[in-house]
Amino acid sequence: MKSGFTLSVPNPCSEDWNSFTPTETGGFCSRCQKNVIDFTKSTDDEIIAFISKKSEHTCGRFKSSQLKTYAILPTENVRPGFMLLKAGIASLLLLLVSKPTSAQVSMPKPSIEAHQNIETTKPITHSEKNVVRGKVTSEQDGSVLPGVSVVQKGTANGVQTDQDGLFELTLQPSDELILTFAFIGLVTEEVKLKSPIPVTINVKMSEDVTGFVGELVIVGAGHTDSLYSEKRHPLKRFWNKITKWF
Protein backbone atom coordinates (compact mmCIF):
# COMPACT_ATOMS: atom_id res chain seq x y z
CA MET A 1 0.00 0.00 0.00
CA LYS A 2 1.36 3.36 -0.99
CA SER A 3 1.67 6.31 1.35
CA GLY A 4 3.06 9.75 0.83
CA PHE A 5 2.73 13.46 1.36
CA THR A 6 2.30 16.68 -0.57
CA LEU A 7 4.66 19.64 -0.23
CA SER A 8 3.48 23.21 -0.76
CA VAL A 9 4.48 26.77 0.13
CA PRO A 10 1.13 28.60 0.28
CA ASN A 11 2.64 31.88 1.52
CA PRO A 12 5.96 32.47 -0.26
CA CYS A 13 8.37 34.79 1.51
CA SER A 14 8.94 38.18 -0.16
CA GLU A 15 12.55 38.38 1.04
CA ASP A 16 15.34 38.21 -1.51
CA TRP A 17 17.23 34.92 -1.28
CA ASN A 18 20.45 36.61 -2.37
CA SER A 19 20.32 38.81 0.74
CA PHE A 20 20.38 35.81 3.11
CA THR A 21 23.55 35.01 5.04
CA PRO A 22 24.92 31.72 3.64
CA THR A 23 24.81 28.70 5.98
CA GLU A 24 25.82 25.06 5.62
CA THR A 25 22.29 24.06 4.62
CA GLY A 26 21.02 27.21 2.94
CA GLY A 27 20.69 30.79 4.14
CA PHE A 28 19.77 32.72 7.29
CA CYS A 29 16.91 35.20 7.02
CA SER A 30 17.57 38.17 9.33
CA ARG A 31 13.95 39.31 9.10
CA CYS A 32 12.44 35.99 10.21
CA GLN A 33 15.47 34.96 12.26
CA LYS A 34 15.30 31.50 10.70
CA ASN A 35 17.59 29.22 8.78
CA VAL A 36 16.08 28.54 5.35
CA ILE A 37 17.15 25.21 3.89
CA ASP A 38 17.98 25.19 0.17
CA PHE A 39 16.30 22.17 -1.45
CA THR A 40 16.69 23.31 -5.06
CA LYS A 41 19.52 20.84 -5.71
CA SER A 42 18.04 18.00 -3.66
CA THR A 43 16.69 14.81 -5.22
CA ASP A 44 13.25 13.40 -4.43
CA ASP A 45 14.81 10.75 -2.18
CA GLU A 46 16.74 13.39 -0.24
CA ILE A 47 13.56 15.43 0.30
CA ILE A 48 11.66 12.34 1.47
CA ALA A 49 14.48 11.46 3.87
CA PHE A 50 14.47 14.97 5.34
CA ILE A 51 10.69 15.07 5.80
CA SER A 52 10.75 11.67 7.49
CA LYS A 53 12.99 13.13 10.20
CA LYS A 54 11.53 16.62 10.54
CA SER A 55 8.17 17.47 9.03
CA GLU A 56 7.06 20.61 10.88
CA HIS A 57 8.09 24.27 11.19
CA THR A 58 10.67 24.15 8.40
CA CYS A 59 11.44 27.00 6.05
CA GLY A 60 12.85 26.02 2.69
CA ARG A 61 13.67 27.13 -0.80
CA PHE A 62 12.17 24.95 -3.53
CA LYS A 63 11.89 24.84 -7.27
CA SER A 64 8.28 24.91 -8.41
CA SER A 65 8.69 21.40 -9.85
CA GLN A 66 9.50 20.10 -6.34
CA LEU A 67 6.21 21.28 -4.85
CA LYS A 68 4.26 18.14 -5.59
CA THR A 69 3.02 14.86 -4.15
CA TYR A 70 5.68 12.35 -3.14
CA ALA A 71 4.63 8.70 -3.15
CA ILE A 72 6.39 6.30 -0.82
CA LEU A 73 6.37 2.52 -1.00
CA PRO A 74 6.59 0.90 2.47
CA THR A 75 9.55 -1.42 2.86
CA GLU A 76 8.86 -5.05 3.55
CA ASN A 77 11.17 -6.98 5.84
CA VAL A 78 11.59 -10.52 4.50
CA ARG A 79 13.79 -13.02 6.31
CA PRO A 80 16.25 -15.09 4.21
CA GLY A 81 14.92 -18.31 5.74
CA PHE A 82 11.41 -17.49 4.61
CA MET A 83 12.65 -16.81 1.08
CA LEU A 84 14.41 -20.20 0.97
CA LEU A 85 11.26 -21.96 2.18
CA LYS A 86 9.21 -20.16 -0.44
CA ALA A 87 11.66 -21.12 -3.21
CA GLY A 88 11.71 -24.75 -2.06
CA ILE A 89 7.92 -25.07 -2.11
CA ALA A 90 7.77 -23.46 -5.55
CA SER A 91 10.39 -25.92 -6.90
CA LEU A 92 8.50 -28.88 -5.45
CA LEU A 93 5.27 -27.77 -7.07
CA LEU A 94 7.02 -27.44 -10.43
CA LEU A 95 8.39 -30.99 -10.17
CA LEU A 96 4.95 -32.40 -9.34
CA VAL A 97 3.07 -30.70 -12.15
CA SER A 98 5.70 -30.85 -14.91
CA LYS A 99 5.66 -33.73 -17.41
CA PRO A 100 8.42 -34.71 -19.84
CA THR A 101 7.56 -33.99 -23.45
CA SER A 102 9.18 -35.11 -26.68
CA ALA A 103 7.37 -32.82 -29.05
CA GLN A 104 9.54 -31.22 -31.66
CA VAL A 105 9.04 -27.57 -32.41
CA SER A 106 9.72 -26.47 -35.93
CA MET A 107 11.26 -23.03 -36.06
CA PRO A 108 10.16 -20.93 -39.01
CA LYS A 109 12.89 -19.73 -41.30
CA PRO A 110 13.53 -16.03 -40.96
CA SER A 111 12.11 -14.02 -43.77
CA ILE A 112 14.70 -11.95 -45.56
CA GLU A 113 12.09 -9.46 -46.64
CA ALA A 114 10.97 -8.85 -43.05
CA HIS A 115 14.43 -7.54 -42.09
CA GLN A 116 14.90 -5.23 -45.01
CA ASN A 117 14.59 -1.54 -44.28
CA ILE A 118 13.49 0.18 -47.46
CA GLU A 119 13.75 3.94 -47.28
CA THR A 120 11.72 5.97 -49.68
CA THR A 121 11.77 9.69 -50.16
CA LYS A 122 8.26 11.03 -49.71
CA PRO A 123 7.55 14.20 -51.66
CA ILE A 124 6.45 17.18 -49.63
CA THR A 125 2.82 17.98 -50.25
CA HIS A 126 1.31 21.45 -50.22
CA SER A 127 -0.33 20.84 -46.81
CA GLU A 128 3.05 20.04 -45.23
CA LYS A 129 4.88 23.16 -46.36
CA ASN A 130 3.94 25.06 -43.19
CA VAL A 131 4.57 22.20 -40.74
CA VAL A 132 7.25 22.33 -38.05
CA ARG A 133 8.18 19.21 -36.11
CA GLY A 134 10.52 18.72 -33.21
CA LYS A 135 11.49 17.19 -29.92
CA VAL A 136 11.77 18.79 -26.46
CA THR A 137 14.24 17.43 -23.91
CA SER A 138 15.66 18.39 -20.52
CA GLU A 139 18.84 20.44 -20.44
CA GLN A 140 19.89 18.69 -17.22
CA ASP A 141 19.67 14.99 -18.10
CA GLY A 142 18.45 14.79 -21.69
CA SER A 143 15.16 13.14 -20.78
CA VAL A 144 12.11 13.80 -22.96
CA LEU A 145 9.57 16.35 -21.74
CA PRO A 146 5.91 15.49 -22.36
CA GLY A 147 3.12 18.04 -21.91
CA VAL A 148 5.19 21.09 -22.93
CA SER A 149 3.07 23.83 -24.49
CA VAL A 150 4.28 24.77 -27.99
CA VAL A 151 2.58 27.95 -29.26
CA GLN A 152 3.14 30.11 -32.31
CA LYS A 153 3.84 33.51 -30.79
CA GLY A 154 1.14 36.13 -31.33
CA THR A 155 -1.53 33.51 -32.06
CA ALA A 156 -3.63 30.90 -30.26
CA ASN A 157 -2.17 28.25 -32.53
CA GLY A 158 -0.43 25.60 -30.44
CA VAL A 159 -0.01 21.99 -29.41
CA GLN A 160 1.55 19.96 -26.58
CA THR A 161 4.41 17.52 -26.76
CA ASP A 162 3.45 13.85 -26.54
CA GLN A 163 4.83 11.22 -24.16
CA ASP A 164 8.02 11.04 -26.23
CA GLY A 165 8.54 14.82 -26.17
CA LEU A 166 7.58 15.12 -29.85
CA PHE A 167 5.32 17.72 -31.45
CA GLU A 168 3.99 18.72 -34.86
CA LEU A 169 2.47 22.11 -35.53
CA THR A 170 1.00 23.60 -38.69
CA LEU A 171 2.00 27.27 -38.76
CA GLN A 172 -0.31 30.13 -39.55
CA PRO A 173 0.82 32.89 -41.94
CA SER A 174 2.88 35.47 -40.03
CA ASP A 175 5.56 38.06 -40.72
CA GLU A 176 7.79 36.61 -37.99
CA LEU A 177 7.61 32.92 -37.07
CA ILE A 178 8.50 32.35 -33.41
CA LEU A 179 7.59 29.34 -31.28
CA THR A 180 7.19 29.64 -27.50
CA PHE A 181 7.87 26.59 -25.32
CA ALA A 182 6.44 26.70 -21.79
CA PHE A 183 5.91 24.33 -18.87
CA ILE A 184 5.45 24.81 -15.11
CA GLY A 185 8.81 24.76 -13.35
CA LEU A 186 10.82 25.27 -16.54
CA VAL A 187 12.30 28.39 -18.08
CA THR A 188 10.18 29.51 -21.04
CA GLU A 189 12.07 29.27 -24.34
CA GLU A 190 11.51 31.06 -27.65
CA VAL A 191 12.78 29.76 -30.99
CA LYS A 192 12.77 31.88 -34.13
CA LEU A 193 12.17 29.76 -37.19
CA LYS A 194 14.18 30.24 -40.34
CA SER A 195 13.31 29.29 -43.89
CA PRO A 196 12.90 26.87 -45.48
CA ILE A 197 9.88 25.27 -43.85
CA PRO A 198 9.00 22.43 -43.19
CA VAL A 199 11.72 22.15 -40.59
CA THR A 200 12.62 19.86 -37.68
CA ILE A 201 14.01 21.40 -34.49
CA ASN A 202 15.32 20.13 -31.16
CA VAL A 203 14.67 22.26 -28.09
CA LYS A 204 16.28 21.89 -24.66
CA MET A 205 14.56 23.35 -21.60
CA SER A 206 16.12 23.98 -18.20
CA GLU A 207 14.57 24.08 -14.74
CA ASP A 208 13.55 27.39 -13.23
CA VAL A 209 15.83 27.73 -10.22
CA THR A 210 14.30 31.00 -9.00
CA GLY A 211 12.65 28.99 -6.26
CA PHE A 212 9.92 29.54 -3.70
CA VAL A 213 11.00 30.51 -0.19
CA GLY A 214 8.68 30.04 2.75
CA GLU A 215 7.43 27.74 5.50
CA LEU A 216 6.53 24.25 4.33
CA VAL A 217 3.04 22.85 4.52
CA ILE A 218 3.00 19.06 4.43
CA VAL A 219 -0.32 17.35 3.70
CA GLY A 220 -0.88 13.65 4.27
CA ALA A 221 2.32 12.86 6.11
CA GLY A 222 0.96 12.24 9.59
CA HIS A 223 3.56 10.73 11.87
CA THR A 224 6.87 10.07 10.18
CA ASP A 225 6.70 6.38 11.09
CA SER A 226 3.57 6.06 8.95
CA LEU A 227 5.57 7.07 5.87
CA TYR A 228 7.49 3.84 5.87
CA SER A 229 5.44 1.29 7.83
CA GLU A 230 1.93 -0.06 7.87
CA LYS A 231 0.51 -1.45 11.09
CA ARG A 232 -1.40 -4.65 10.42
CA HIS A 233 -2.64 -7.54 12.52
CA PRO A 234 -0.07 -10.42 12.76
CA LEU A 235 -2.58 -12.93 11.32
CA LYS A 236 -3.23 -10.63 8.36
CA ARG A 237 0.51 -10.31 7.66
CA PHE A 238 0.86 -14.11 7.79
CA TRP A 239 -2.09 -14.59 5.43
CA ASN A 240 -0.66 -12.07 2.95
CA LYS A 241 2.64 -13.98 2.88
CA ILE A 242 0.84 -17.24 2.12
CA THR A 243 -1.26 -15.74 -0.67
CA LYS A 244 1.89 -14.38 -2.33
CA TRP A 245 3.06 -17.96 -2.93
CA PHE A 246 0.27 -18.41 -5.45
Number of C-alpha atoms within 10 A of each C-alpha: 7 11 16 19 18 16 19 19 19 11 12 16 16 9 14 9 20 8 11 16 13 14 12 9 12 18 20 19 18 12 8 11 8 12 20 24 19 21 19 20 11 13 11 13 11 12 14 18 12 11 18 16 11 11 16 11 10 15 21 23 26 24 20 19 15 21 15 11 14 17 14 15 12 15 10 9 6 9 8 9 9 11 10 11 11 15 13 12 11 13 11 10 11 11 9 8 7 8 7 5 6 5 6 6 6 6 6 6 6 8 8 7 8 7 8 8 7 6 6 6 5 6 7 9 7 7 8 14 14 15 15 18 15 15 19 25 20 16 13 10 8 11 13 19 19 18 19 24 17 22 20 23 18 12 10 9 14 18 16 19 20 16 12 14 20 19 23 17 19 17 21 13 8 11 6 12 16 17 22 17 24 18 19 13 17 18 15 16 15 16 15 11 16 11 7 8 14 16 14 13 12 12 15 16 21 15 19 16 16 14 20 23 23 21 19 22 17 18 12 14 18 12 12 14 12 15 22 16 15 14 8 8 8 9 9 10 11 10 10 11 14 11 8 8 10 6
